[in-house]
Amino acid sequence: MPNYIYPFNELNQSRVEDVGGKNASLGEMFRELSSEGIRVPDGFATSAEAYWKFIDENELKDPIGEQLEKLDREEFSNLKEIGKTIRSKIMNASMPEELIEAIKTAYQELEEREKDLESVAIRSSATAEDLPEASFAGQHESYLNIKGGVNVANTVQNCYASLFTDRAIKYREDNDFDHLKIALSAGVQKMVRADKSCSGVAFTIEPDNGFEDVIFINGSWGLGDYIVGGEVLGDQFYLYKRNLKNDKLPIISKSAGKKEKKLIYSETTNEDGQNTKDAKTTKEERLSFILSDEEVEKLGKWCLKIEEHYGKPMDIEWAKDGNSGEIYIVQARPETVHSSKEKISKLKQYSLKDDGKIIATGKSIGDKIAAGKARILQSPEDSDDLEKGDVLITEITNPDWDPLMKKASAIVTNSGGRTSHAAIVARELGAVAVVGAEDATEKIRDGQEITVSCAEGQTGKIYEGILEWEEEEIDTEDFADPDTDVELILADPELAFQYASYPVDGVGLVRLEFAINNSIKVHPLALVHFDELEDDEAVKEINELTAPYGDKENYFVEKLSMAVGTIAAAFYPREVIVRMSDFKSNEYADLLGGKQFEPDEENPMLGFRGASRYTSDQYREGFRLECLAMKRARNDMGLDNIKLMIPFCRTVDQAKEVVKEMKKNGLKQGENGLELFVMVEIPSNVIGLEDFAEVFDGFSIGSNDLTQLTLGVDRDSELVSNIFDERNAHVRKTIAEAIEKAKNSGKKIGLCGQAPSDFPEYAQFLVEKGIDSISFNPDAIATGIKNILKAEGKD
């Protein structure tokens, strides 16, 4: 008896040849992971045998083969014509009665198993699909909200035709698959009513750089097509795998997307056979997270179990049912970009040599730079306008754009997020891409020369003109292991996963003010005293920023703890030294609501900054929020590799007061291994270092401020900038004294600054004096390590 139908409970990974990778995986999860609490909607799959029955009974194999023989395999100039002809032949064929009856029976049996069944989703699964070397993601069609056995049978025929979409034909050509040896299975699955709730995707590996210790979840309101297609900027969550296995908070980062529209069901079917339509989201939906923290954590645990079950990183689709409120896994396939790459020791760094005018910004994919002529295209049909090496600029891409994207030197889209089609394909190609650039097609002129940079964090920048840049390859296997610890200076949490693979001993300096300025954007006292704010515009902006977090103070604590937590998780268990905020009053005033709480100082550089703020009634409540955020990161998130450092601490009495204030706010020195460091950046820190050593566990030399105050030079003043020099003999004498006194006190001391990487003789000086660690900016790591090794005689 021919086997045209397989219920999910009869499928597993051994059935890929019968039902394709997608459906075999659904059956595997339905059978094996339901007992783990993971919900997978019930369903069935048509078999490869059913597909060949359809092809043979309609005598389609030879006509399809004849059309494919005509394909221009050099330029693919007749791809559209060939694809259209083959699809037409399939759609004009007759579905065998035997197959129709088998589908109707299977549908009725599904209705009996699932009493509340309203409709089904039908997804295409090629028999060569989801192999490690070829994902086939998005190459074939899916259909949602299909009701009734006869309609299901008709839709299965649509799926058969989608085996020959233009993009699928081109994809198989690129991957050397024989078109006539691949069958298509249609997975018929109980419909999850995400149109009434939300849906999205998840990766069990960081999708941009392959960092393996996190799970990334992305989603939005309504059906999942807009997230997969990149038409909506959704909410994003990162979960730390280590914390999914213990009792610590696993969410180390979350951000709310704009979510301006959603995809829901329509009563009518469009010309593509889909019955969906756009709908605007409500203000409440836009200002709310799609999932609660508890739901995100549950979904994260499911993703981790799926990864462990398959033994490889996975690309997962999920949906939440608006009727039952339950979350379901609707698809899972192997991640094919990073997981298939061998771990290599070579790191390539890109950095712009020129400053330029920024035309547009969006989310960067990868970390490279490219340049070329901008070519603004409205659809894939404009392919003739794109020359090899041009920068493709468009509203959004889908799989139909794939053949064009390979010709482009870079890709820029108005819409889309980090899991959109453009982002996924760019990663597969190793291409430069900026997505979600909003109005790039208006700001960039067709034919204009531009530079696209993804080397400056997760904000991708499009510059006017062709700028120069450097590419440096670092082979870490060439490096000996220095005796001196090499650490990073890191401000941007978005770069943490990328830099975690660098050959460093940890992070020697995290500037808290960067996270406050870029992630929080609000003055902490404006949140504490929100009801007293006088700036109506600031009130409006703060309300929108904090809405997804509820409580105003909680917004600050969560966002700051996650910014620091992301860095600490990326480098765990290596140390991460976090410097408490060191804004100057003029910089604090620039934050939302800040002007109302900041004094007007003549010289902020030497005024109300650093430790002086922490015990002052003018900022004490703001420091309390900083402490609560650090307590949350260390204790609740379990990131005890975080050490805290106090900047610009003028006297020992001030130091003692700060330590007391921190203890009052839940940060007790020594508790849970908490170490407190202090910056050495004021001559009094050096002169009285032994006294400071009785208060603190370690020191970090801030060479910029120490040089400034040793020489009496305002480093912000161009008039005396020629005097500012860290190599000055008296500055070096001061640094040498600090190192010696720290050694005599039995305390660790490091230095954060550019000089050791710029000047080999400076690294030599520090190593000779016995410095414990030197911290560098990421772009100076290679040079810095080389200079240290030379100083240690290991080069």
Secondary structure, DSSP 4 states (H G I P E B T S, - for coil): ----EEEGGG--GGGHHHHHHHHHHHHHHHHHTGGGT-----EEEE-HHHHHHHHHHTT-HHHHHHHHHT--TTT-TTHHHHHHHHHHHHHTS---HHHHHHHHHHHHHHHHH-TT---EEEEEEETTTTBTTB--TTSS-EEEEE-SHHHHHHHHHHHHHGGG-HHHHHHHHHTT--GGG--EEEEEEEPP-GGGSEEEEEESS-TTT--TTEEEEEEEES-THHHHHT-S--EEEEEEHHHHTSSS--EEEEE-----EEEEE-SS--TTS--EEEEEPPHHHHTS-SS-HHHHHHHHHHHHHHHHHHTS-EEEEEEE-TTT--EEEEEEEE--SSTTSPP-SEEEEEEESS---EEEEEEEESS-EEEEEEEE-SSGGGGGGPPTTPEEEES---GGGHHHHTT-SEEEESS--TTSHHHHHHHHHT-EEEE--SSHHHHSPTT-EEEEE--SSSEEEEEES---EEEEEEEGGG----SSEEEEEE--GGGHHHHTTSS-SEEEEEEHHHHIIIII-B-HHHHHTGGG---HHHHHHHHHHHGGGSSHHHHHHHHHHHHHHHHHHHHTTSEEEEEPP---HHHHHTSBTGGGT----S-GGGSS-THHHHTSTTTHHHHHHHHHHHHIIIIIS--TTEEEEE-S---HHHHHHHHHHHHHTT--TTGGG--EEEEE-SHHHHHTHHHHTTT-SEEEEEHHHHHHHHHT--TT-GGGTTT--TT-HHHHHHHHHHHHHHHHTT-EEEEESSHHHH-HHHHHHHHHHT-SEEEE-GGGHHHHHHHHHHHTT--
